[in-house]
Amino acid sequence: MGQENGRDDERPAHRVTVAPFRLGWYQVTNADYGEAGDPALPVTSVSWFDAVEFCRRLSERWGMPVRLPTEAEWEFAARGGVEGRLYPWGDELPVIAPGRWKDGPERVGQGAPNGYGLFDMCQNVHEWCSDWYGADYYAESPLENPRGPAHGTRRASRGGAWRHHIKVSRCAARSSIPPEFRYADYGFRVAAG
């Protein structure tokens, strides 16, 4: 996890082990969430609490625990089995066509998947994680199944978003906002296991 030459909250880079888990191939869509609008767009403007409640309802429907991924799981998944690369596809920023992500996110799954078959990792919308955010957490993070600090005021999120000047993020890039906030560039994907 992390990047030694990244931002302060991404250091120190360290190796962790995560237990086996499953992660949604796509960001949760409007169709999944039951929202109006383009059914293939990622659902946005959901708070962390909204995302957790969706996972709870999905757990009941599927008869198995469904949740938000931890930061460690998300970063492991984003890397797609390739260690040390900045992005799921390598070390270079992609060339972004003019007009792409101009007014909102794109439909999920438009590009190629990463090495684990996951789409839109590090792009399209920020994705809520289960962890509380701690800027200095990596200095004390356990080496097995890190779950974030025990408490905090902001929830961790990962991935780039359509709204920013830089539309994609590095695998190690961290972000956070208060869990009650709802932004047009915030969505999520579900995890199990």
C-alpha positions as CSV (number, residue, x, y, z in Angstrom):
1,M,0.0,0.0,0.0
2,G,1.0,3.6,-0.6
3,Q,3.7,5.2,-2.6
4,E,7.0,6.3,-1.2
5,N,7.3,9.3,-3.5
6,G,3.6,10.1,-3.1
7,R,1.9,12.5,-0.8
8,D,2.5,12.5,2.9
9,D,-0.6,10.4,3.7
10,E,0.6,7.7,1.2
11,R,3.8,7.0,3.2
12,P,5.4,4.9,4.2
13,A,4.7,2.5,1.4
14,H,4.3,-0.9,3.0
15,R,3.2,-4.4,2.2
16,V,0.0,-5.7,3.6
17,T,-2.0,-8.9,3.3
18,V,-5.7,-8.9,2.8
19,A,-8.0,-11.9,3.2
20,P,-9.8,-13.2,0.1
21,F,-12.7,-11.0,-0.9
22,R,-14.9,-10.2,-3.9
23,L,-15.4,-6.8,-5.4
24,G,-18.0,-5.5,-7.9
25,W,-16.7,-5.4,-11.5
26,Y,-18.4,-2.0,-11.9
27,Q,-19.3,1.0,-9.8
28,V,-22.8,0.7,-8.5
29,T,-25.1,2.1,-11.2
30,N,-28.4,4.1,-11.2
31,A,-30.1,0.9,-12.3
32,D,-28.6,-1.0,-9.3
33,Y,-29.5,1.7,-6.9
34,G,-33.0,2.3,-8.3
35,E,-32.4,5.9,-9.3
36,A,-33.8,7.7,-12.3
37,G,-31.5,8.8,-15.1
38,D,-29.3,6.8,-17.3
39,P,-29.3,3.3,-15.9
40,A,-25.6,2.6,-16.9
41,L,-24.2,5.7,-15.2
42,P,-22.7,5.2,-11.7
43,V,-25.0,6.4,-9.0
44,T,-23.6,9.6,-7.5
45,S,-24.5,12.1,-4.8
46,V,-24.7,9.3,-2.2
47,S,-23.3,9.8,1.3
48,W,-21.2,7.1,3.0
49,F,-24.3,6.3,5.1
50,D,-26.4,5.9,1.9
51,A,-23.8,3.5,0.5
52,V,-23.7,1.5,3.7
53,E,-27.5,1.2,3.8
54,F,-27.5,0.0,0.2
55,C,-25.0,-2.7,1.2
56,R,-27.2,-3.7,4.1
57,R,-30.2,-4.1,1.9
58,L,-28.2,-6.0,-0.7
59,S,-27.0,-8.3,2.1
60,E,-30.6,-9.1,3.0
61,R,-31.6,-9.7,-0.6
62,W,-28.6,-11.9,-1.4
63,G,-28.4,-13.7,1.9
64,M,-24.7,-12.9,2.3
65,P,-22.6,-10.1,3.8
66,V,-22.1,-7.2,1.4
67,R,-20.2,-4.1,2.4
68,L,-17.9,-1.3,1.2
69,P,-14.3,-2.3,0.6
70,T,-11.5,-1.3,2.9
71,E,-8.8,1.0,1.5
72,A,-6.4,-1.9,1.5
73,E,-8.8,-4.1,-0.5
74,W,-9.6,-1.2,-2.9
75,E,-5.9,-0.5,-3.6
76,F,-5.1,-4.2,-4.0
77,A,-8.0,-4.5,-6.5
78,A,-7.0,-1.3,-8.3
79,R,-3.5,-2.6,-9.0
80,G,-5.0,-5.6,-10.8
81,G,-2.1,-7.9,-9.9
82,V,0.6,-5.5,-11.0
83,E,2.8,-4.2,-8.1
84,G,4.6,-0.9,-8.2
85,R,2.7,0.7,-11.1
86,L,1.1,4.1,-10.7
87,Y,-2.1,3.2,-12.4
88,P,-3.9,-0.1,-13.2
89,W,-2.6,0.0,-16.8
90,G,1.0,1.2,-16.1
91,D,2.9,4.3,-15.2
92,E,1.6,6.8,-17.8
93,L,-1.5,8.9,-17.6
94,P,-4.0,8.0,-20.4
95,V,-4.7,10.4,-23.2
96,I,-8.1,11.7,-22.5
97,A,-10.2,12.7,-25.5
98,P,-11.6,16.2,-25.5
99,G,-15.0,16.5,-24.0
100,R,-14.7,13.2,-22.1
101,W,-16.1,13.6,-18.5
102,K,-17.0,17.2,-19.3
103,D,-20.4,17.4,-17.6
104,G,-20.5,14.2,-15.5
105,P,-19.4,10.6,-15.2
106,E,-19.5,8.2,-18.1
107,R,-21.4,4.9,-18.3
108,V,-19.6,2.2,-16.4
109,G,-17.4,-0.3,-18.2
110,Q,-16.6,1.8,-21.3
111,G,-12.9,1.1,-21.1
112,A,-10.7,-2.0,-20.7
113,P,-10.8,-3.8,-17.4
114,N,-7.7,-4.1,-15.2
115,G,-5.9,-7.4,-14.6
116,Y,-8.6,-8.6,-12.2
117,G,-11.4,-7.8,-14.7
118,L,-12.5,-4.7,-12.8
119,F,-13.7,-1.6,-14.7
120,D,-13.2,2.1,-14.0
121,M,-10.7,1.6,-11.2
122,C,-9.0,5.0,-10.5
123,Q,-11.5,7.0,-12.7
124,N,-15.0,8.1,-13.3
125,V,-16.2,8.7,-9.7
126,H,-14.6,8.7,-6.2
127,E,-15.5,5.5,-4.4
128,W,-16.4,5.3,-0.7
129,C,-14.4,2.9,1.4
130,S,-15.4,1.5,4.8
131,D,-12.4,3.0,6.7
132,W,-12.2,6.1,8.7
133,Y,-9.5,8.3,7.2
134,G,-6.3,9.0,9.1
135,A,-3.5,11.0,7.4
136,D,-0.9,9.2,9.5
137,Y,-2.5,5.8,9.6
138,Y,0.1,4.1,7.4
139,A,2.7,4.6,10.1
140,E,0.7,2.4,12.5
141,S,-1.3,0.2,10.0
142,P,-1.4,-3.5,10.8
143,L,0.2,-5.7,8.2
144,E,-2.8,-8.0,7.9
145,N,-6.3,-6.8,6.9
146,P,-5.9,-3.1,7.8
147,R,-9.3,-1.6,8.4
148,G,-8.4,2.0,9.1
149,P,-8.4,4.0,12.3
150,A,-10.9,3.2,15.1
151,H,-12.6,6.6,14.7
152,G,-12.4,9.8,12.8
153,T,-14.4,12.6,11.2
154,R,-13.9,11.7,7.6
155,R,-14.4,8.5,5.6
156,A,-11.8,7.3,3.2
157,S,-12.4,7.2,-0.6
158,R,-10.4,6.1,-3.5
159,G,-10.3,6.7,-7.3
160,G,-10.3,9.7,-9.6
161,A,-13.4,11.6,-10.5
162,W,-14.9,13.3,-13.6
163,R,-15.1,16.7,-11.9
164,H,-11.4,17.2,-11.4
165,H,-8.8,18.7,-13.7
166,I,-6.9,15.3,-13.4
167,K,-9.6,12.8,-14.2
168,V,-7.8,9.7,-13.0
169,S,-5.9,9.0,-9.8
170,R,-2.9,6.8,-9.0
171,C,-3.7,3.5,-7.3
172,A,-2.1,4.8,-4.1
173,A,-3.9,8.1,-4.0
174,R,-6.1,8.7,-1.0
175,S,-9.0,11.1,-0.4
176,S,-11.6,11.6,2.2
177,I,-14.7,13.7,3.1
178,P,-17.2,13.7,6.0
179,P,-19.5,10.7,5.7
180,E,-22.7,12.8,5.5
181,F,-21.5,14.7,2.4
182,R,-23.1,14.0,-1.0
183,Y,-21.2,15.1,-4.1
184,A,-21.9,14.6,-7.8
185,D,-18.5,12.9,-8.2
186,Y,-18.9,10.4,-5.3
187,G,-20.2,6.8,-5.8
188,F,-19.1,3.4,-4.7
189,R,-18.8,-0.3,-5.5
190,V,-19.6,-3.2,-3.3
191,A,-17.4,-5.9,-1.7
192,A,-18.1,-9.3,-0.1
193,G,-16.0,-11.7,1.9
